[in-house]
Amino acid sequence: MKKVSFIAMLALVPMCGAMAMQNKNTSKQMNPTYWSVTEIMSLPDNSPVVLRGKITKNMGNEVFLFEDSTGTIMLEIDETDWNGNTVTVDDIVTVYGNLDKNDDYIEVDVTSVQK
């Protein structure tokens, strides 16, 4: 019986570690470090960013204009990235994504929008 308990305990150890990592990621998302539009302009391509501000305009083809107190930037937001949120120009949102820098433009490829 002791062998079965010991084996069961060994099986649970990796699961506890995975749950701790999940809680760490959740708490990080609850208290993110926000970047300003001006700050992200100097970051390298594909940098993960979190922005806080307003989505002010739908430019079409899943491209939106985002604004904070330091400037504006384009966001590419796929339909699933809205997470069921309906956002107006007056709403303050948190945008999670990755910086997409090309020769012609700089935008954020959004992975999640939260109200």
CYANA upper distance limits for C-alpha pairs under 8 A (distance plus 0.5 A):
  1 MET  CA      5 SER  CA      6.95
  2 LYS  CA      6 PHE  CA      6.60
  3 LYS  CA      7 ILE  CA      6.62
  4 VAL  CA      8 ALA  CA      6.58
  5 SER  CA      9 MET  CA      6.60
  6 PHE  CA     10 LEU  CA      6.75
  7 ILE  CA     11 ALA  CA      6.79
  8 ALA  CA     12 LEU  CA      6.94
  9 MET  CA     13 VAL  CA      7.05
 10 LEU  CA     14 PRO  CA      8.31
 11 ALA  CA     15 MET  CA      7.98
 12 LEU  CA     16 CYS  CA      6.80
 13 VAL  CA     17 GLY  CA      7.02
 14 PRO  CA     18 ALA  CA      6.79
 15 MET  CA     19 MET  CA      6.67
 16 CYS  CA     20 ALA  CA      6.64
 17 GLY  CA     21 MET  CA      6.78
 18 ALA  CA     22 GLN  CA      6.71
 19 MET  CA     23 ASN  CA      6.72
 20 ALA  CA     24 LYS  CA      6.68
 21 MET  CA     25 ASN  CA      6.72
 22 GLN  CA     26 THR  CA      6.70
 23 ASN  CA     27 SER  CA      6.65
 24 LYS  CA     28 LYS  CA      6.70
 25 ASN  CA     29 GLN  CA      6.75
 26 THR  CA     30 MET  CA      6.73
 27 SER  CA     31 ASN  CA      6.81
 28 LYS  CA     32 PRO  CA      6.06
 32 PRO  CA     50 VAL  CA      7.61
 33 THR  CA     50 VAL  CA      7.33
 34 TYR  CA     49 VAL  CA      7.91
 34 TYR  CA     50 VAL  CA      5.56
 34 TYR  CA     51 LEU  CA      5.78
 34 TYR  CA     52 ARG  CA      6.98
 35 TRP  CA     39 GLU  CA      6.62
 35 TRP  CA     40 ILE  CA      6.91
 35 TRP  CA     49 VAL  CA      6.96
 35 TRP  CA     50 VAL  CA      6.33
 35 TRP  CA     51 LEU  CA      5.90
 35 TRP  CA     52 ARG  CA      8.21
 36 SER  CA     40 ILE  CA      6.91
 36 SER  CA     51 LEU  CA      6.85
 36 SER  CA     52 ARG  CA      8.19
 36 SER  CA     68 ASP  CA      7.45
 36 SER  CA     69 SER  CA      8.39
 36 SER  CA     70 THR  CA      6.98
 37 VAL  CA     41 MET  CA      7.20
 37 VAL  CA     51 LEU  CA      8.00
 37 VAL  CA     67 GLU  CA      8.17
 37 VAL  CA     68 ASP  CA      7.24
 37 VAL  CA     70 THR  CA      6.50
 37 VAL  CA     71 GLY  CA      6.15
 37 VAL  CA     72 THR  CA      6.84
 37 VAL  CA     73 ILE  CA      7.16
 38 THR  CA     42 SER  CA      8.29
 38 THR  CA     70 THR  CA      6.35
 38 THR  CA     71 GLY  CA      6.91
 39 GLU  CA     43 LEU  CA      7.86
 40 ILE  CA     49 VAL  CA      8.02
 40 ILE  CA     99 LEU  CA      8.15
 41 MET  CA    106 ILE  CA      8.35
 43 LEU  CA     47 SER  CA      7.02
 43 LEU  CA     99 LEU  CA      8.34
 44 PRO  CA     99 LEU  CA      8.09
 44 PRO  CA    101 LYS  CA      8.12
 45 ASP  CA     98 ASN  CA      8.46
 45 ASP  CA     99 LEU  CA      6.09
 45 ASP  CA    100 ASP  CA      5.95
 45 ASP  CA    101 LYS  CA      5.65
 46 ASN  CA     98 ASN  CA      5.68
 46 ASN  CA     99 LEU  CA      5.34
 46 ASN  CA    100 ASP  CA      6.23
 46 ASN  CA    101 LYS  CA      8.14
 47 SER  CA     98 ASN  CA      5.86
 47 SER  CA     99 LEU  CA      5.76
 48 PRO  CA     96 TYR  CA      8.13
 48 PRO  CA     97 GLY  CA      6.29
 48 PRO  CA     98 ASN  CA      4.86
 48 PRO  CA     99 LEU  CA      6.88
 49 VAL  CA     96 TYR  CA      6.52
 49 VAL  CA     97 GLY  CA      6.00
 49 VAL  CA     98 ASN  CA      6.18
 49 VAL  CA     99 LEU  CA      7.27
 50 VAL  CA     94 THR  CA      7.32
 50 VAL  CA     95 VAL  CA      6.04
 50 VAL  CA     96 TYR  CA      5.13
 50 VAL  CA     97 GLY  CA      7.03
 51 LEU  CA     94 THR  CA      6.14
 51 LEU  CA     95 VAL  CA      5.59
 51 LEU  CA     96 TYR  CA      7.17
 52 ARG  CA     68 ASP  CA      7.36
 52 ARG  CA     92 ILE  CA      7.37
 52 ARG  CA     93 VAL  CA      6.18
 52 ARG  CA     94 THR  CA      5.07
 52 ARG  CA     95 VAL  CA      6.86
 53 GLY  CA     66 PHE  CA      7.54
 53 GLY  CA     67 GLU  CA      6.28
 53 GLY  CA     68 ASP  CA      5.19
 53 GLY  CA     69 SER  CA      8.29
 53 GLY  CA     92 ILE  CA      5.62
 53 GLY  CA     93 VAL  CA      6.09
 53 GLY  CA     94 THR  CA      7.29
 54 LYS  CA     66 PHE  CA      6.19
 54 LYS  CA     67 GLU  CA      5.82
 54 LYS  CA     68 ASP  CA      6.99
 54 LYS  CA     89 VAL  CA      6.71
 54 LYS  CA     90 ASP  CA      7.35
 54 LYS  CA     91 ASP  CA      6.58
 54 LYS  CA     92 ILE  CA      5.58
 54 LYS  CA     93 VAL  CA      6.53
 55 ILE  CA     64 PHE  CA      7.20
 55 ILE  CA     65 LEU  CA      6.25
 55 ILE  CA     66 PHE  CA      4.87
 55 ILE  CA     67 GLU  CA      6.80
 55 ILE  CA     87 VAL  CA      8.29
 55 ILE  CA     88 THR  CA      7.97
 55 ILE  CA     89 VAL  CA      6.24
 55 ILE  CA     91 ASP  CA      8.22
 55 ILE  CA     92 ILE  CA      8.45
 55 ILE  CA     93 VAL  CA      8.14
 56 THR  CA     64 PHE  CA      7.93
 56 THR  CA     65 LEU  CA      6.10
 56 THR  CA     66 PHE  CA      6.32
 56 THR  CA     67 GLU  CA      7.19
 56 THR  CA     88 THR  CA      8.38
 56 THR  CA     89 VAL  CA      5.40
 57 LYS  CA     64 PHE  CA      6.08
 57 LYS  CA     65 LEU  CA      5.54
 57 LYS  CA     66 PHE  CA      7.94
 57 LYS  CA     89 VAL  CA      7.85
 58 ASN  CA     62 GLU  CA      8.15
 58 ASN  CA     63 VAL  CA      6.86
 58 ASN  CA     64 PHE  CA      5.05
 58 ASN  CA     65 LEU  CA      7.01
 59 MET  CA     63 VAL  CA      5.78
 59 MET  CA     64 PHE  CA      5.71
 59 MET  CA     65 LEU  CA      7.41
 60 GLY  CA     64 PHE  CA      7.72
 62 GLU  CA     76 GLU  CA      6.09
 62 GLU  CA     77 ILE  CA      5.87
 62 GLU  CA     78 ASP  CA      6.51
 62 GLU  CA     79 GLU  CA      8.14
 63 VAL  CA     74 MET  CA      7.04
 63 VAL  CA     75 LEU  CA      6.05
 63 VAL  CA     76 GLU  CA      5.10
 63 VAL  CA     77 ILE  CA      6.84
 64 PHE  CA     74 MET  CA      6.10
 64 PHE  CA     75 LEU  CA      5.58
 64 PHE  CA     76 GLU  CA      6.93
 64 PHE  CA     77 ILE  CA      7.83
 65 LEU  CA     72 THR  CA      7.25
 65 LEU  CA     73 ILE  CA      6.41
 65 LEU  CA     74 MET  CA      5.17
 65 LEU  CA     75 LEU  CA      6.64
 66 PHE  CA     72 THR  CA      5.93
 66 PHE  CA     73 ILE  CA      5.85
 66 PHE  CA     74 MET  CA      6.46
 66 PHE  CA     75 LEU  CA      7.09
 67 GLU  CA     71 GLY  CA      6.26
 67 GLU  CA     72 THR  CA      4.87
 67 GLU  CA     73 ILE  CA      7.16
 68 ASP  CA     72 THR  CA      7.06
 73 ILE  CA    106 ILE  CA      7.91
 73 ILE  CA    107 GLU  CA      6.61
 73 ILE  CA    108 VAL  CA      8.16
 74 MET  CA    106 ILE  CA      7.77
 74 MET  CA    107 GLU  CA      5.32
 74 MET  CA    108 VAL  CA      7.00
 75 LEU  CA    107 GLU  CA      5.95
 75 LEU  CA    108 VAL  CA      5.29
 75 LEU  CA    109 ASP  CA      6.58
 75 LEU  CA    110 VAL  CA      7.00
 76 GLU  CA    107 GLU  CA      7.57
 76 GLU  CA    108 VAL  CA      6.66
 76 GLU  CA    109 ASP  CA      5.46
 76 GLU  CA    110 VAL  CA      6.33
 77 ILE  CA     81 ASP  CA      6.61
 77 ILE  CA     82 TRP  CA      7.85
 77 ILE  CA    109 ASP  CA      7.17
 77 ILE  CA    110 VAL  CA      5.75
 77 ILE  CA    111 THR  CA      7.89
 78 ASP  CA     82 TRP  CA      7.89
 78 ASP  CA    110 VAL  CA      8.01
 80 THR  CA     84 GLY  CA      8.23
 81 ASP  CA    110 VAL  CA      7.37
 81 ASP  CA    111 THR  CA      5.99
 81 ASP  CA    112 SER  CA      5.17
 81 ASP  CA    113 VAL  CA      6.67
 82 TRP  CA     86 THR  CA      8.18
 82 TRP  CA    112 SER  CA      6.66
 82 TRP  CA    113 VAL  CA      5.66
 82 TRP  CA    114 GLN  CA      7.93
 83 ASN  CA    112 SER  CA      7.38
 83 ASN  CA    113 VAL  CA      7.16
 83 ASN  CA    114 GLN  CA      7.94
 85 ASN  CA    113 VAL  CA      8.11
 85 ASN  CA    114 GLN  CA      7.69
 85 ASN  CA    115 LYS  CA      7.60
 87 VAL  CA     91 ASP  CA      6.66
 87 VAL  CA    115 LYS  CA      8.11
 91 ASP  CA    115 LYS  CA      7.77
 92 ILE  CA    115 LYS  CA      7.09
 93 VAL  CA    113 VAL  CA      7.26
 93 VAL  CA    114 GLN  CA      6.11
 93 VAL  CA    115 LYS  CA      5.15
 94 THR  CA    113 VAL  CA      6.39
 94 THR  CA    114 GLN  CA      5.64
 94 THR  CA    115 LYS  CA      6.88
 95 VAL  CA    110 VAL  CA      7.24
 95 VAL  CA    111 THR  CA      8.29
 95 VAL  CA    112 SER  CA      6.48
 95 VAL  CA    113 VAL  CA      5.25
 95 VAL  CA    114 GLN  CA      7.00
 96 TYR  CA    110 VAL  CA      6.29
 96 TYR  CA    111 THR  CA      6.14
 96 TYR  CA    112 SER  CA      5.65
 96 TYR  CA    113 VAL  CA      6.95
 97 GLY  CA    108 VAL  CA      6.52
 97 GLY  CA    109 ASP  CA      5.88
 97 GLY  CA    110 VAL  CA      4.55
 97 GLY  CA    111 THR  CA      5.36
 97 GLY  CA    112 SER  CA      7.30
 98 ASN  CA    108 VAL  CA      6.00
 98 ASN  CA    109 ASP  CA      5.76
 98 ASN  CA    110 VAL  CA      7.00
 98 ASN  CA    111 THR  CA      8.20
 99 LEU  CA    106 ILE  CA      7.88
 99 LEU  CA    107 GLU  CA      6.60
 99 LEU  CA    108 VAL  CA      5.07
 99 LEU  CA    109 ASP  CA      6.78
100 ASP  CA    106 ILE  CA      6.26
100 ASP  CA    107 GLU  CA      5.74
100 ASP  CA    108 VAL  CA      6.06
100 ASP  CA    109 ASP  CA      6.85
101 LYS  CA    105 TYR  CA      6.80
101 LYS  CA    106 ILE  CA      5.05
101 LYS  CA    107 GLU  CA      7.09
102 ASN  CA    106 ILE  CA      6.62
